[in-house]
Amino acid sequence: MYPKSFKKLIDHFSSLPSVGPKMAERLVLYLFKQDKEKLMDFSESLANLKTNLRYCKKCFNISEGDLCEICRSGGRDQKTILVVEEPLDIIAIERVKKYDGLYHVLGGVISPNPKSKNDLKISELEKRVKEGQIEEVILATDPTTEGDATALYAARALKDSGVKITRLARGLSTGGDIEYADEITLGSAILNRK
């Protein structure tokens, strides 16, 4: 039905999260209609994804250098760390403009897979808390069973550190993702944490 190269692009796009075959067809057709310069810029950006971007060595956010912009910024509260599951959660929280501290990205949640605990950046969080002058750690995992289990595991790992450990208030819908929460709900959850 389609030329091989067109079909191959559809297959690549449809392998992305939340992109079905019909959406993939629309995306490939849209790209096909673009001028060559725009398409070359897009393909160059895609090709440089793994070359120019990496994880921040301190908080594991996405970065172009060893440290992300937030970790390099001297104007942020250096005594508070907000712990999230993924870098997309940082983007959602930063959009609200109600938090000015540091972050720590766990890289996922505890899942039924017993190895998942070892894949999370919890030991790195413990090290940051011990080495820094951290006064509060805010656990901002998604309000799901896995998110709650991960927050509980992190809280237990930090319980002897002497820092105040808080969790986002339950203004967020259970079973939802932080990255999709509206700004008012997310802002309220940050300000009313307990």
N, C-alpha and C positions, 0 to 999 in steps of 0.2 A: 504494500500500500504506500509506504513512504520510502524515499531513498535511504540507503544504509546509514549514511552519516547523520541524516535527520532522525532516524529511528534510534541511533546510538545516543544522541543528545537527549531524546525523550526518555530513554532508559536511565540516563544519568540523573536528570532532573527528578524523575519519579522515584528515585531511590532516596531523595532527601525527605526529612521529616515533614509531614503535613502536606506533601505535594503528591497528588494522585496523577494518574495517566492523562486525564483531560487538562488539568492545570499545566502539566509538563508540556503537552502539545501547544498550549497557548503561549507558554514562555519561549519555547523554541521558535515558534512562528514570529513572535514579537522580536526576538533577537535577529532572526533572518531578515526582517524588514528594516533593521537599523543600518545607518551608514557605516562604512568600513572602519573609520577612525574611532567611533564610539565602541564598536565591537572589539577592536584591537585593545582599547583601553580597558574594557571589561575583562578580556581574556588575560591581559598582563596583570591586572589586579588579582585575578583568580590564581594565576601561576605563581605570584609572589606571596600568596597566603602563608605558606609554610616557611618561606625564606625570611620575611620581614616581621612576622609575628611570633611571639613565644609567650610562655607563662612568666609572670613576675616572680622573681626568686624569693620575695618576701611574703606576698599575700596570694599568689597564684591566679591573679586577674590576668586578662589578656594585655600584652604590652609589646611595644616596639623595641624596648631596651631591656636591660637587666631588671629595672624597677618600673612599675607602671606610674602613670601620672599622679595617682592618689598617694602612693608611697613616697614619691619624690617631693610632694607638696609639703612645705613646712608650715602652712597655715591651717592644717587640720588638727583636731583633738588627738593627741598622741597617746591618750590614756584609755581610749575606748576602742574595742574591736567588735565589729558586727560580722558574725559568721553566717555565710550563705552557702547554698549548694553549688551554684554555677555562676559564671561571670554575668550572664543575662540578668540575674537578680540584682547585681550592683547597678546596672544601667537603670532598672526600674526604681531602685531606692534613690539614686542620685537625681532622677527626674523630679522627685517629690521636694527636694531641697530642705529636708527637715533633719538631716543627719550630716555631721561634719567630722566624724571620726575616721578610723581606719577600717579595713575589711580583711577578711580571711575567707578564701574560697576552698571548700572541702573537696570539690570535684565529684560530687554525687551524694548518695545517701546509702544507708545500710539497707541491703536487700536480702531476700532469702538466701542468696549465695553467701556462704560463710566467709569467703575471701574478701567480700566487699569492705569489711572493716579495715583491712590492711591497705586497701586502695585509697582510702580517704586521707586527707592531710591533717589528721587529728594530732599526731605526734609533733608535726611542725607547729601547730597551734599551741600545744603545751610548751614547746621551746620558746616561742615568741612571748608567751605570758611570763615565763620564768626569767627571760633575759631583759624584758622591757619593764617599764613602770606602768603597767596596765592596771587600771582600777576596775574596769567593767568589761565583761564579754557578753554581748547580746546575741543570743541564738536565734537566727532568722531563717530557719529551715521551713519548707512548705508545710502547711497544716494538713499533712497526710499521715497515714500510719508509719510509712518509712521515714518521713521528715521528723515526726515525733520521736521515733526510735533513735534516730541519728542525734537529735538534740539531747535526749536523755544520756546517750553514750558519751557525747562531748562533755556534758555537765558532770558526769561521773569522773571523767578523765581529768577535769579541772578542779574538782571539789577541794583538794588539799592545797590549791595554789593561793588561797586567801583573797582572790578577786571576787567581786560581785558578779553573779551570773544571772542574767535576765533572759526572758523569752518575749517575743513580740506578742502584743495583746491579740486576743481573738476577734479582731474585726475582719479578718480575712476568712473567706469561705473555706470550709473544710473540703479537702479533696481538690483544691485549686492550686495554681502555680503563682508564685509571687510576681513573676514577670508579666502576668496578665491582669493583675489587680489595678483598679483605678487609683488615681493619685490621692484622692481624699481618703479612701479606705486604708491605703498603705501608709499615708502620713499619720493618720489617727492611730494605726497599729504601732508605729514607731514611737510616737509621743506618749502613748498610754501603755507601754510595755510594763510587765510586772516581773 
